[in-house]
Amino acid sequence: LENLGFFEEVSYETEPSSVPNRRDIVFKVKEKRTGELSFGAGVSSIDQFVGFAEIAQRNFDLLNWPRLTGGGQSVALRGRWGTITRNFEFSFDEPYLFNKPIAFGFDVFDVRTENRNVDFREERLGIGTTFSKALTEFIRAGLGYKIERVNLDEISSDASQDVLLFSGKTWLSRLRAFLNRDTRDNVFFPTKGWVAGVSGELIGTFLGGEEDFYLLQANSTKYWSFQGGKHVIEWRVRLGVADEVGSVQVPVFDRFYAGGFGTVRGYNFRRVGPIEGGSAVGGASMVLMNLEYTFPIPYLENFKAAVFVDLGDIERKSYRVEFGEFRVSVGPGIKIN
């Protein structure tokens, strides 16, 4: 009930039942407003300055006119403007299609990344859809399809051949399959449990695109806690490999990059991995690991302190790991709820 995001408070009590040696559980909930209009601005190590705006309804009902609420669907329109990135996205999600445990998702996106630490500016414009089914209480499997146009422009005069090979517009047709397992106690502020997944993505000309390659990824995050969930240890591992199907290499815009917040903190954006002529060209193999300990700060209820160890490696070739090339960073952090 808490993970639905529809309620401010969830409590329960027991009552006598008509069955001997059994009692009924009665849940009491306090609903919260699920419509959101949010906007703001900030700074980050990747984007420098960033602004954002979003309008969303987390309990939408497409068929309940004119209220359009109460169906558990999610619809959102969001925009994000930064010094490095600019994103626009519309998304719609139905978690229980045809009264069955089948989720349907649909999204339209326009993403642009400026040529910081790379020799090109990248823009992605596309549309995608996803179907997934709950196999058990914790396991979900799904399929997705996406078609997008990737445009590389503002290419540096001394760019590598890898970049020049994919300059201009490229159409990609992508088919994806995934399997996830999630046993976290809370999806917003987890203190125990696992979340793990594997996915495979096939990009092919036989699907109507212009390139042939594939991506395989796996991730796993484990949470431990003590003292009533106030102290949390998080261990995260991410693996990835990309390889071409045929003689053409994996495009630079679909390779793996690391460095900066979310991957290996303490390193600049995209500076972990292959570098040519001072610019990142990405790799076809990825290993990232993050260990973080979060603990409360006395007298500051909404603030928590953290210490972390990040390490990662991006290799140019597929199915390759060089342990001597791992980048490692250690540092402190502060989290604000």
Phi and psi restraints in degrees (value plus and minus 20) as a CYANA .aco file:
   2 GLU   PHI     -86.1   -46.1
   2 GLU   PSI     -58.7   -18.7
   3 ASN   PHI     -89.9   -49.9
   3 ASN   PSI     -36.5     3.5
   4 LEU   PHI     -84.6   -44.6
   4 LEU   PSI     -50.7   -10.7
   5 GLY   PHI      60.2   100.2
   5 GLY   PSI      -6.9    33.1
   6 PHE   PHI    -116.5   -76.5
   6 PHE   PSI     -31.9     8.1
   7 PHE   PHI    -146.2  -106.2
   7 PHE   PSI     124.0   164.0
   8 GLU   PHI    -101.1   -61.1
   8 GLU   PSI     -59.5   -19.5
   9 GLU   PHI    -154.0  -114.0
   9 GLU   PSI     122.2   162.2
  10 VAL   PHI    -154.1  -114.1
  10 VAL   PSI     102.1   142.1
  11 SER   PHI    -160.6  -120.6
  11 SER   PSI     149.6   189.6
  12 TYR   PHI    -169.8  -129.8
  12 TYR   PSI     140.8   180.8
  13 GLU   PHI    -165.4  -125.4
  13 GLU   PSI     149.7   189.7
  14 THR   PHI    -133.8   -93.8
  14 THR   PSI     131.8   171.8
  15 GLU   PHI    -154.2  -114.2
  15 GLU   PSI     134.7   174.7
  16 PRO   PHI     -80.6   -40.6
  16 PRO   PSI     127.1   167.1
  17 SER   PHI    -142.2  -102.2
  17 SER   PSI     153.2   193.2
  18 SER   PHI    -103.0   -63.0
  18 SER   PSI     -24.2    15.8
  19 VAL   PHI    -119.6   -79.6
  19 VAL   PSI     107.7   147.7
  20 PRO   PHI     -77.2   -37.2
  20 PRO   PSI     121.9   161.9
  21 ASN   PHI      40.8    80.8
  21 ASN   PSI       3.6    43.6
  22 ARG   PHI    -153.0  -113.0
  22 ARG   PSI     132.0   172.0
  23 ARG   PHI    -150.6  -110.6
  23 ARG   PSI     130.3   170.3
  24 ASP   PHI    -103.9   -63.9
  24 ASP   PSI     121.9   161.9
  25 ILE   PHI    -119.9   -79.9
  25 ILE   PSI     106.4   146.4
  26 VAL   PHI    -133.6   -93.6
  26 VAL   PSI      97.2   137.2
  27 PHE   PHI    -109.9   -69.9
  27 PHE   PSI     120.1   160.1
  28 LYS   PHI    -140.4  -100.4
  28 LYS   PSI     108.5   148.5
  29 VAL   PHI    -148.1  -108.1
  29 VAL   PSI     132.2   172.2
  30 LYS   PHI    -138.6   -98.6
  30 LYS   PSI      93.7   133.7
  31 GLU   PHI     -89.7   -49.7
  31 GLU   PSI     132.0   172.0
  32 LYS   PHI    -141.4  -101.4
  32 LYS   PSI     143.0   183.0
  33 ARG   PHI     -90.0   -50.0
  33 ARG   PSI     108.3   148.3
  34 THR   PHI    -122.5   -82.5
  34 THR   PSI     -27.8    12.2
  35 GLY   PHI    -101.5   -61.5
  35 GLY   PSI     118.8   158.8
  36 GLU   PHI    -155.0  -115.0
  36 GLU   PSI     117.5   157.5
  37 LEU   PHI    -149.8  -109.8
  37 LEU   PSI      92.2   132.2
  38 SER   PHI    -152.3  -112.3
  38 SER   PSI     127.8   167.8
  39 PHE   PHI    -177.7  -137.7
  39 PHE   PSI     138.9   178.9
  40 GLY   PHI     156.1   196.1
  40 GLY   PSI    -191.3  -151.3
  41 ALA   PHI    -171.5  -131.5
  41 ALA   PSI     140.0   180.0
  42 GLY   PHI    -190.6  -150.6
  42 GLY   PSI    -189.1  -149.1
  43 VAL   PHI    -151.0  -111.0
  43 VAL   PSI     132.6   172.6
  44 SER   PHI    -168.7  -128.7
  44 SER   PSI     144.2   184.2
  45 SER   PHI     -90.6   -50.6
  45 SER   PSI     -40.9    -0.9
  46 ILE   PHI    -113.9   -73.9
  46 ILE   PSI     -71.5   -31.5
  47 ASP   PHI    -110.4   -70.4
  47 ASP   PSI     -29.2    10.8
  48 GLN   PHI      40.8    80.8
  48 GLN   PSI    -116.9   -76.9
  49 PHE   PHI    -115.7   -75.7
  49 PHE   PSI     119.9   159.9
  50 VAL   PHI    -165.5  -125.5
  50 VAL   PSI     119.7   159.7
  51 GLY   PHI    -146.2  -106.2
  51 GLY   PSI     134.2   174.2
  52 PHE   PHI    -169.6  -129.6
  52 PHE   PSI     137.5   177.5
  53 ALA   PHI    -170.8  -130.8
  53 ALA   PSI     124.5   164.5
  54 GLU   PHI    -172.2  -132.2
  54 GLU   PSI     119.9   159.9
  55 ILE   PHI    -144.2  -104.2
  55 ILE   PSI     108.9   148.9
  56 ALA   PHI    -169.1  -129.1
  56 ALA   PSI     134.0   174.0
  57 GLN   PHI    -151.4  -111.4
  57 GLN   PSI      95.4   135.4
  58 ARG   PHI    -107.6   -67.6
  58 ARG   PSI     -26.3    13.7
  59 ASN   PHI    -151.9  -111.9
  59 ASN   PSI      36.4    76.4
  60 PHE   PHI    -102.6   -62.6
  60 PHE   PSI     132.8   172.8
  61 ASP   PHI    -160.2  -120.2
  61 ASP   PSI      86.1   126.1
  62 LEU   PHI     -81.7   -41.7
  62 LEU   PSI     -47.8    -7.8
  63 LEU   PHI    -119.5   -79.5
  63 LEU   PSI     -19.3    20.7
  64 ASN   PHI    -121.2   -81.2
  64 ASN   PSI      50.4    90.4
  65 TRP   PHI    -102.1   -62.1
  65 TRP   PSI     119.7   159.7
  66 PRO   PHI    -115.8   -75.8
  66 PRO   PSI     -19.6    20.4
  67 ARG   PHI     -92.2   -52.2
  67 ARG   PSI     -58.0   -18.0
  68 LEU   PHI      37.6    77.6
  68 LEU   PSI      12.9    52.9
  69 THR   PHI    -155.1  -115.1
  69 THR   PSI     141.7   181.7
  70 GLY   PHI      83.9   123.9
  70 GLY   PSI     -21.2    18.8
  71 GLY   PHI    -118.2   -78.2
  71 GLY   PSI     -22.4    17.6
  72 GLY   PHI      57.2    97.2
  72 GLY   PSI     -17.1    22.9
  73 GLN   PHI     -98.1   -58.1
  73 GLN   PSI     143.0   183.0
  74 SER   PHI    -147.8  -107.8
  74 SER   PSI     109.9   149.9
  75 VAL   PHI    -154.9  -114.9
  75 VAL   PSI     118.7   158.7
  76 ALA   PHI    -171.8  -131.8
  76 ALA   PSI     124.3   164.3
  77 LEU   PHI    -146.8  -106.8
  77 LEU   PSI     101.0   141.0
  78 ARG   PHI    -157.0  -117.0
  78 ARG   PSI     130.6   170.6
  79 GLY   PHI    -157.4  -117.4
  79 GLY   PSI     128.9   168.9
  80 ARG   PHI    -165.3  -125.3
  80 ARG   PSI     105.5   145.5
  81 TRP   PHI    -141.4  -101.4
  81 TRP   PSI     103.2   143.2
  82 GLY   PHI    -154.3  -114.3
  82 GLY   PSI     151.2   191.2
  83 THR   PHI     -82.9   -42.9
  83 THR   PSI     -51.9   -11.9
  84 ILE   PHI    -125.7   -85.7
  84 ILE   PSI     -59.6   -19.6
  85 THR   PHI    -142.8  -102.8
  85 THR   PSI     134.6   174.6
  86 ARG   PHI    -162.0  -122.0
  86 ARG   PSI     100.3   140.3
  87 ASN   PHI    -145.9  -105.9
  87 ASN   PSI     118.7   158.7
  88 PHE   PHI    -150.2  -110.2
  88 PHE   PSI     118.3   158.3
  89 GLU   PHI    -172.2  -132.2
  89 GLU   PSI     119.7   159.7
  90 PHE   PHI    -139.9   -99.9
  90 PHE   PSI     113.4   153.4
  91 SER   PHI    -159.0  -119.0
  91 SER   PSI     129.6   169.6
  92 PHE   PHI    -159.3  -119.3
  92 PHE   PSI     113.2   153.2
  93 ASP   PHI    -154.1  -114.1
  93 ASP   PSI     109.1   149.1
  94 GLU   PHI    -133.0   -93.0
  94 GLU   PSI      91.1   131.1
  95 PRO   PHI     -99.6   -59.6
  95 PRO   PSI     -33.0     7.0
  96 TYR   PHI    -164.7  -124.7
  96 TYR   PSI      54.5    94.5
  97 LEU   PHI     -92.4   -52.4
  97 LEU   PSI     112.6   152.6
  98 PHE   PHI      35.5    75.5
  98 PHE   PSI      14.2    54.2
  99 ASN   PHI      38.7    78.7
  99 ASN   PSI      12.6    52.6
 100 LYS   PHI    -148.8  -108.8
 100 LYS   PSI     138.0   178.0
 101 PRO   PHI     -93.8   -53.8
 101 PRO   PSI      33.8    73.8
 102 ILE   PHI    -140.8  -100.8
 102 ILE   PSI     106.1   146.1
 103 ALA   PHI    -121.2   -81.2
 103 ALA   PSI     122.8   162.8
 104 PHE   PHI    -145.5  -105.5
 104 PHE   PSI     112.9   152.9
 105 GLY   PHI    -150.2  -110.2
 105 GLY   PSI     126.5   166.5
 106 PHE   PHI    -162.7  -122.7
 106 PHE   PSI     114.6   154.6
 107 ASP   PHI    -169.2  -129.2
 107 ASP   PSI     129.6   169.6
 108 VAL   PHI    -143.9  -103.9
 108 VAL   PSI     115.5   155.5
 109 PHE   PHI    -162.1  -122.1
 109 PHE   PSI     134.3   174.3
 110 ASP   PHI    -162.5  -122.5
 110 ASP   PSI      88.4   128.4
 111 VAL   PHI    -142.8  -102.8
 111 VAL   PSI     112.0   152.0
 112 ARG   PHI    -149.0  -109.0
 112 ARG   PSI     114.2   154.2
 113 THR   PHI    -144.9  -104.9
 113 THR   PSI     103.8   143.8
 114 GLU   PHI     -92.3   -52.3
 114 GLU   PSI     146.7   186.7
 115 ASN   PHI    -104.7   -64.7
 115 ASN   PSI      43.7    83.7
 116 ARG   PHI    -117.0   -77.0
 116 ARG   PSI     101.9   141.9
 117 ASN   PHI      45.9    85.9
 117 ASN   PSI     -11.5    28.5
 118 VAL   PHI    -155.2  -115.2
 118 VAL   PSI     148.8   188.8
 119 ASP   PHI    -114.5   -74.5
 119 ASP   PSI      -4.4    35.6
 120 PHE   PHI    -172.1  -132.1
 120 PHE   PSI     137.1   177.1
 121 ARG   PHI    -119.2   -79.2
 121 ARG   PSI     117.7   157.7
 122 GLU   PHI    -138.6   -98.6
 122 GLU   PSI     115.4   155.4
 123 GLU   PHI    -153.1  -113.1
 123 GLU   PSI     111.4   151.4
 124 ARG   PHI    -140.0  -100.0
 124 ARG   PSI     108.0   148.0
 125 LEU   PHI    -149.6  -109.6
 125 LEU   PSI     103.4   143.4
 126 GLY   PHI    -185.9  -145.9
 126 GLY   PSI    -198.6  -158.6
 127 ILE   PHI    -162.8  -122.8
 127 ILE   PSI     122.4   162.4
 128 GLY   PHI    -167.4  -127.4
 128 GLY   PSI     140.3   180.3
 129 THR   PHI    -163.5  -123.5
 129 THR   PSI     131.5   171.5
 130 THR   PHI    -160.4  -120.4
 130 THR   PSI     118.6   158.6
 131 PHE   PHI    -142.1  -102.1
 131 PHE   PSI     115.0   155.0
 132 SER   PHI    -162.7  -122.7
 132 SER   PSI     135.1   175.1
 133 LYS   PHI    -151.5  -111.5
 133 LYS   PSI     116.8   156.8
 134 ALA   PHI     -97.9   -57.9
 134 ALA   PSI      94.0   134.0
 135 LEU   PHI    -102.3   -62.3
 135 LEU   PSI     -58.2   -18.2
 136 THR   PHI    -159.8  -119.8
 136 THR   PSI    -192.9  -152.9
 137 GLU   PHI     -81.3   -41.3
 137 GLU   PSI     -49.2    -9.2
 138 PHE   PHI    -135.5   -95.5
 138 PHE   PSI     -32.1     7.9
 139 ILE   PHI    -134.1   -94.1
 139 ILE   PSI     114.8   154.8
 140 ARG   PHI    -155.6  -115.6
 140 ARG   PSI     117.9   157.9
 141 ALA   PHI    -144.0  -104.0
 141 ALA   PSI     131.6   171.6
 142 GLY   PHI    -180.8  -140.8
 142 GLY   PSI     149.0   189.0
 143 LEU   PHI    -149.7  -109.7
 143 LEU   PSI     127.3   167.3
 144 GLY   PHI    -163.8  -123.8
 144 GLY   PSI     135.8   175.8
 145 TYR   PHI    -155.5  -115.5
 145 TYR   PSI     120.6   160.6
 146 LYS   PHI    -164.0  -124.0
 146 LYS   PSI     117.7   157.7
 147 ILE   PHI    -141.7  -101.7
 147 ILE   PSI     112.5   152.5
 148 GLU   PHI    -166.1  -126.1
 148 GLU   PSI     134.9   174.9
 149 ARG   PHI    -130.7   -90.7
 149 ARG   PSI     102.5   142.5
 150 VAL   PHI    -126.4   -86.4
 150 VAL   PSI     109.9   149.9
 151 ASN   PHI    -143.3  -103.3
 151 ASN   PSI     102.6   142.6
 152 LEU   PHI    -126.4   -86.4
 152 LEU   PSI     100.5   140.5
 153 ASP   PHI    -160.9  -120.9
 153 ASP   PSI    -192.9  -152.9
 154 GLU   PHI      28.5    68.5
 154 GLU   PSI      26.2    66.2
 155 ILE   PHI    -100.3   -60.3
 155 ILE   PSI     115.8   155.8
 156 SER   PHI     -84.9   -44.9
 156 SER   PSI     129.8   169.8
 157 SER   PHI     -85.9   -45.9
 157 SER   PSI     -45.9    -5.9
 158 ASP   PHI    -125.8   -85.8
 158 ASP   PSI       6.2    46.2
 159 ALA   PHI     -83.6   -43.6
 159 ALA   PSI     133.2   173.2
 160 SER   PHI     -92.3   -52.3
 160 SER   PSI     145.4   185.4
 161 GLN   PHI     -82.9   -42.9
 161 GLN   PSI     -49.7    -9.7
 162 ASP   PHI     -78.7   -38.7
 162 ASP   PSI     -59.0   -19.0
 163 VAL   PHI     -96.1   -56.1
 163 VAL   PSI     -66.5   -26.5
 164 LEU   PHI     -81.3   -41.3
 164 LEU   PSI     -50.2   -10.2
 165 LEU   PHI     -84.0   -44.0
 165 LEU   PSI     -47.8    -7.8
 166 PHE   PHI    -137.5   -97.5
 166 PHE   PSI       3.8    43.8
 167 SER   PHI     -88.2   -48.2
 167 SER   PSI     134.5   174.5
 168 GLY   PHI      64.8   104.8
 168 GLY   PSI    -178.3  -138.3
 169 LYS   PHI    -113.4   -73.4
 169 LYS   PSI     118.2   158.2
 170 THR   PHI    -154.9  -114.9
 170 THR   PSI     110.2   150.2
 171 TRP   PHI    -115.6   -75.6
 171 TRP   PSI     111.9   151.9
 172 LEU   PHI    -142.6  -102.6
 172 LEU   PSI     111.9   151.9
 173 SER   PHI    -134.2   -94.2
 173 SER   PSI      98.2   138.2
 174 ARG   PHI    -142.5  -102.5
 174 ARG   PSI     109.0   149.0
 175 LEU   PHI    -136.6   -96.6
 175 LEU   PSI     108.3   148.3
 176 ARG   PHI    -150.0  -110.0
 176 ARG   PSI     120.5   160.5
 177 ALA   PHI    -146.9  -106.9
 177 ALA   PSI     124.3   164.3
 178 PHE   PHI    -169.5  -129.5
 178 PHE   PSI     138.9   178.9
 179 LEU   PHI    -161.5  -121.5
 179 LEU   PSI     104.5   144.5
 180 ASN   PHI    -145.7  -105.7
 180 ASN   PSI     128.1   168.1
 181 ARG   PHI    -150.4  -110.4
 181 ARG   PSI     107.4   147.4
 182 ASP   PHI    -155.8  -115.8
 182 ASP   PSI      91.0   131.0
 183 THR   PHI    -136.9   -96.9
 183 THR   PSI       0.7    40.7
 184 ARG   PHI     -82.8   -42.8
 184 ARG   PSI     126.3   166.3
 185 ASP   PHI     -94.3   -54.3
 185 ASP   PSI     -44.5    -4.5
 186 ASN   PHI    -172.6  -132.6
 186 ASN   PSI     107.0   147.0
 187 VAL   PHI     -95.2   -55.2
 187 VAL   PSI     -39.3     0.7
 188 PHE   PHI    -111.1   -71.1
 188 PHE   PSI     -63.7   -23.7
 189 PHE   PHI    -155.0  -115.0
 189 PHE   PSI      54.0    94.0
 190 PRO   PHI     -88.1   -48.1
 190 PRO   PSI     124.1   164.1
 191 THR   PHI    -145.4  -105.4
 191 THR   PSI     -35.1     4.9
 192 LYS   PHI    -177.4  -137.4
 192 LYS   PSI     140.9   180.9
 193 GLY   PHI      88.3   128.3
 193 GLY   PSI    -199.6  -159.6
 194 TRP   PHI    -139.2   -99.2
 194 TRP   PSI     131.4   171.4
 195 VAL   PHI    -158.3  -118.3
 195 VAL   PSI     104.7   144.7
 196 ALA   PHI    -166.6  -126.6
 196 ALA   PSI     136.2   176.2
 197 GLY   PHI    -183.5  -143.5
 197 GLY   PSI     137.4   177.4
 198 VAL   PHI    -151.8  -111.8
 198 VAL   PSI     127.9   167.9
 199 SER   PHI    -168.9  -128.9
 199 SER   PSI     131.9   171.9
 200 GLY   PHI    -154.1  -114.1
 200 GLY   PSI     117.1   157.1
 201 GLU   PHI    -149.9  -109.9
 201 GLU   PSI     108.0   148.0
 202 LEU   PHI    -133.0   -93.0
 202 LEU   PSI     102.1   142.1
 203 ILE   PHI    -132.3   -92.3
 203 ILE   PSI      98.3   138.3
 204 GLY   PHI    -164.9  -124.9
 204 GLY   PSI     133.5   173.5
 205 THR   PHI     -90.0   -50.0
 205 THR   PSI     -46.7    -6.7
 206 PHE   PHI     -89.3   -49.3
 206 PHE   PSI     -34.0     6.0
 207 LEU   PHI    -114.7   -74.7
 207 LEU   PSI     -19.8    20.2
 208 GLY   PHI      85.9   125.9
 208 GLY   PSI     -16.3    23.7
 209 GLY   PHI    -112.6   -72.6
 209 GLY   PSI    -186.9  -146.9
 210 GLU   PHI    -139.0   -99.0
 210 GLU   PSI     -20.7    19.3
 211 GLU   PHI    -153.7  -113.7
 211 GLU   PSI     138.2   178.2
 212 ASP   PHI    -149.2  -109.2
 212 ASP   PSI      90.0   130.0
 213 PHE   PHI    -183.5  -143.5
 213 PHE   PSI     155.1   195.1
 214 TYR   PHI    -161.0  -121.0
 214 TYR   PSI     138.8   178.8
 215 LEU   PHI    -149.8  -109.8
 215 LEU   PSI     113.2   153.2
 216 LEU   PHI    -142.3  -102.3
 216 LEU   PSI     111.4   151.4
 217 GLN   PHI    -159.4  -119.4
 217 GLN   PSI     130.1   170.1
 218 ALA   PHI    -162.9  -122.9
 218 ALA   PSI     124.8   164.8
 219 ASN   PHI    -165.8  -125.8
 219 ASN   PSI     130.8   170.8
 220 SER   PHI    -171.1  -131.1
 220 SER   PSI     113.1   153.1
 221 THR   PHI    -152.3  -112.3
 221 THR   PSI     108.7   148.7
 222 LYS   PHI    -138.0   -98.0
 222 LYS   PSI     117.3   157.3
 223 TYR   PHI    -138.8   -98.8
 223 TYR   PSI     114.7   154.7
 224 TRP   PHI    -144.5  -104.5
 224 TRP   PSI     132.2   172.2
 225 SER   PHI    -167.8  -127.8
 225 SER   PSI     140.9   180.9
 226 PHE   PHI    -171.1  -131.1
 226 PHE   PSI     148.8   188.8
 227 GLN   PHI      34.5    74.5
 227 GLN   PSI      33.6    73.6
 228 GLY   PHI      46.9    86.9
 228 GLY   PSI       8.4    48.4
 229 GLY   PHI      63.1   103.1
 229 GLY   PSI     -15.3    24.7
 230 LYS   PHI     -95.3   -55.3
 230 LYS   PSI     -50.4   -10.4
 231 HIS   PHI    -130.8   -90.8
 231 HIS   PSI     104.8   144.8
 232 VAL   PHI    -147.9  -107.9
 232 VAL   PSI     113.7   153.7
 233 ILE   PHI    -131.5   -91.5
 233 ILE   PSI     109.2   149.2
 234 GLU   PHI    -142.5  -102.5
 234 GLU   PSI     108.2   148.2
 235 TRP   PHI    -142.8  -102.8
 235 TRP   PSI      99.8   139.8
 236 ARG   PHI    -146.2  -106.2
 236 ARG   PSI     116.2   156.2
 237 VAL   PHI    -151.1  -111.1
 237 VAL   PSI     114.0   154.0
 238 ARG   PHI    -151.6  -111.6
 238 ARG   PSI     111.5   151.5
 239 LEU   PHI    -145.1  -105.1
 239 LEU   PSI     126.4   166.4
 240 GLY   PHI    -175.5  -135.5
 240 GLY   PSI     128.0   168.0
 241 VAL   PHI    -165.2  -125.2
 241 VAL   PSI     121.9   161.9
 242 ALA   PHI    -149.7  -109.7
 242 ALA   PSI     126.5   166.5
 243 ASP   PHI    -175.4  -135.4
 243 ASP   PSI     128.5   168.5
 244 GLU   PHI    -100.8   -60.8
 244 GLU   PSI     136.3   176.3
 245 VAL   PHI    -131.5   -91.5
 245 VAL   PSI      79.1   119.1
 246 GLY   PHI      93.2   133.2
 246 GLY   PSI    -176.2  -136.2
 247 SER   PHI    -114.4   -74.4
 247 SER   PSI     -35.6     4.4
 248 VAL   PHI    -103.0   -63.0
 248 VAL   PSI     119.8   159.8
 249 GLN   PHI     -97.7   -57.7
 249 GLN   PSI     146.0   186.0
 250 VAL   PHI     -85.8   -45.8
 250 VAL   PSI     110.3   150.3
 251 PRO   PHI     -79.9   -39.9
 251 PRO   PSI     129.7   169.7
 252 VAL   PHI     -82.0   -42.0
 252 VAL   PSI     -48.7    -8.7
 253 PHE   PHI    -100.0   -60.0
 253 PHE   PSI     -27.1    12.9
 254 ASP   PHI    -139.1   -99.1
 254 ASP   PSI      -3.7    36.3
 255 ARG   PHI    -104.9   -64.9
 255 ARG   PSI     153.5   193.5
 256 PHE   PHI    -110.8   -70.8
 256 PHE   PSI     119.5   159.5
 257 TYR   PHI    -150.8  -110.8
 257 TYR   PSI     132.7   172.7
 258 ALA   PHI    -170.5  -130.5
 258 ALA   PSI     141.8   181.8
 259 GLY   PHI     101.2   141.2
 259 GLY   PSI     102.8   142.8
 260 GLY   PHI      84.2   124.2
 260 GLY   PSI    -197.6  -157.6
 261 PHE   PHI     -77.2   -37.2
 261 PHE   PSI     113.9   153.9
 262 GLY   PHI      75.2   115.2
 262 GLY   PSI     -34.2     5.8
 263 THR   PHI    -148.5  -108.5
 263 THR   PSI    -105.3   -65.3
 264 VAL   PHI    -144.2  -104.2
 264 VAL   PSI      77.0   117.0
 265 ARG   PHI     -85.7   -45.7
 265 ARG   PSI     132.1   172.1
 266 GLY   PHI      74.5   114.5
 266 GLY   PSI     -33.2     6.8
 267 TYR   PHI    -131.7   -91.7
 267 TYR   PSI     129.0   169.0
 268 ASN   PHI     -87.5   -47.5
 268 ASN   PSI     143.9   183.9
 269 PHE   PHI     -75.3   -35.3
 269 PHE   PSI     100.7   140.7
 270 ARG   PHI      44.5    84.5
 270 ARG   PSI       4.1    44.1
 271 ARG   PHI    -116.8   -76.8
 271 ARG   PSI     -16.1    23.9
 272 VAL   PHI    -121.0   -81.0
 272 VAL   PSI      95.3   135.3
 273 GLY   PHI     109.2   149.2
 273 GLY   PSI    -194.6  -154.6
 274 PRO   PHI     -79.7   -39.7
 274 PRO   PSI     113.8   153.8
 275 ILE   PHI    -145.8  -105.8
 275 ILE   PSI     110.8   150.8
 276 GLU   PHI    -149.2  -109.2
 276 GLU   PSI     104.1   144.1
 277 GLY   PHI      40.7    80.7
 277 GLY   PSI       9.7    49.7
 278 GLY   PHI      65.5   105.5
 278 GLY   PSI     -22.0    18.0
 279 SER   PHI    -138.8   -98.8
 279 SER   PSI     127.1   167.1
 280 ALA   PHI     -95.4   -55.4
 280 ALA   PSI     117.3   157.3
 281 VAL   PHI    -139.1   -99.1
 281 VAL   PSI     -18.7    21.3
 282 GLY   PHI      54.1    94.1
 282 GLY   PSI     152.6   192.6
 283 GLY   PHI    -159.7  -119.7
 283 GLY   PSI     153.4   193.4
 284 ALA   PHI    -125.5   -85.5
 284 ALA   PSI     -22.8    17.2
 285 SER   PHI    -153.6  -113.6
 285 SER   PSI     117.9   157.9
 286 MET   PHI    -157.1  -117.1
 286 MET   PSI     115.9   155.9
 287 VAL   PHI    -155.5  -115.5
 287 VAL   PSI     100.8   140.8
 288 LEU   PHI    -150.8  -110.8
 288 LEU   PSI     117.1   157.1
 289 MET   PHI    -157.6  -117.6
 289 MET   PSI     119.3   159.3
 290 ASN   PHI    -157.6  -117.6
 290 ASN   PSI     109.9   149.9
 291 LEU   PHI    -142.6  -102.6
 291 LEU   PSI     105.1   145.1
 292 GLU   PHI    -158.8  -118.8
 292 GLU   PSI     116.9   156.9
 293 TYR   PHI    -136.9   -96.9
 293 TYR   PSI     100.1   140.1
 294 THR   PHI    -133.1   -93.1
 294 THR   PSI     115.9   155.9
 295 PHE   PHI    -165.4  -125.4
 295 PHE   PSI     134.8   174.8
 296 PRO   PHI     -91.9   -51.9
 296 PRO   PSI     133.7   173.7
 297 ILE   PHI    -122.4   -82.4
 297 ILE   PSI     103.9   143.9
 298 PRO   PHI     -75.8   -35.8
 298 PRO   PSI     116.1   156.1
 299 TYR   PHI      51.5    91.5
 299 TYR   PSI     -17.1    22.9
 300 LEU   PHI    -144.1  -104.1
 300 LEU   PSI      71.8   111.8
 301 GLU   PHI     -84.0   -44.0
 301 GLU   PSI     -57.4   -17.4
 302 ASN   PHI    -114.7   -74.7
 302 ASN   PSI     -10.7    29.3
 303 PHE   PHI    -139.1   -99.1
 303 PHE   PSI     122.2   162.2
 304 LYS   PHI    -154.6  -114.6
 304 LYS   PSI     128.4   168.4
 305 ALA   PHI    -121.7   -81.7
 305 ALA   PSI     138.1   178.1
 306 ALA   PHI    -167.7  -127.7
 306 ALA   PSI     131.8   171.8
 307 VAL   PHI    -148.3  -108.3
 307 VAL   PSI     124.9   164.9
 308 PHE   PHI    -162.5  -122.5
 308 PHE   PSI     138.5   178.5
 309 VAL   PHI    -150.0  -110.0
 309 VAL   PSI     101.1   141.1
 310 ASP   PHI    -135.6   -95.6
 310 ASP   PSI     122.1   162.1
 311 LEU   PHI    -169.4  -129.4
 311 LEU   PSI     129.9   169.9
 312 GLY   PHI    -186.0  -146.0
 312 GLY   PSI     142.1   182.1
 313 ASP   PHI    -167.8  -127.8
 313 ASP   PSI     113.9   153.9
 314 ILE   PHI    -140.2  -100.2
 314 ILE   PSI     100.5   140.5
 315 GLU   PHI    -129.8   -89.8
 315 GLU   PSI     126.8   166.8
 316 ARG   PHI     -86.3   -46.3
 316 ARG   PSI     -57.5   -17.5
 317 LYS   PHI    -113.4   -73.4
 317 LYS   PSI     136.4   176.4
 318 SER   PHI     -94.2   -54.2
 318 SER   PSI     129.2   169.2
 319 TYR   PHI      34.3    74.3
 319 TYR   PSI      28.3    68.3
 320 ARG   PHI    -160.3  -120.3
 320 ARG   PSI     116.8   156.8
 321 VAL   PHI    -153.3  -113.3
 321 VAL   PSI     108.7   148.7
 322 GLU   PHI    -134.8   -94.8
 322 GLU   PSI      82.3   122.3
 323 PHE   PHI     -83.1   -43.1
 323 PHE   PSI     -47.9    -7.9
 324 GLY   PHI     -94.0   -54.0
 324 GLY   PSI     -30.5     9.5
 325 GLU   PHI    -119.0   -79.0
 325 GLU   PSI     -18.4    21.6
 326 PHE   PHI     -84.1   -44.1
 326 PHE   PSI     115.4   155.4
 327 ARG   PHI    -117.3   -77.3
 327 ARG   PSI     117.3   157.3
 328 VAL   PHI    -148.4  -108.4
 328 VAL   PSI     118.7   158.7
 329 SER   PHI    -158.5  -118.5
 329 SER   PSI     125.7   165.7
 330 VAL   PHI    -150.7  -110.7
 330 VAL   PSI     117.3   157.3
 331 GLY   PHI    -191.6  -151.6
 331 GLY   PSI     155.1   195.1
 332 PRO   PHI    -120.7   -80.7
 332 PRO   PSI     147.2   187.2
 333 GLY   PHI    -175.5  -135.5
 333 GLY   PSI     147.0   187.0
 334 ILE   PHI    -150.6  -110.6
 334 ILE   PSI     112.9   152.9
 335 LYS   PHI    -134.0   -94.0
 335 LYS   PSI     117.4   157.4
 336 ILE   PHI    -139.7   -99.7
 336 ILE   PSI     106.8   146.8
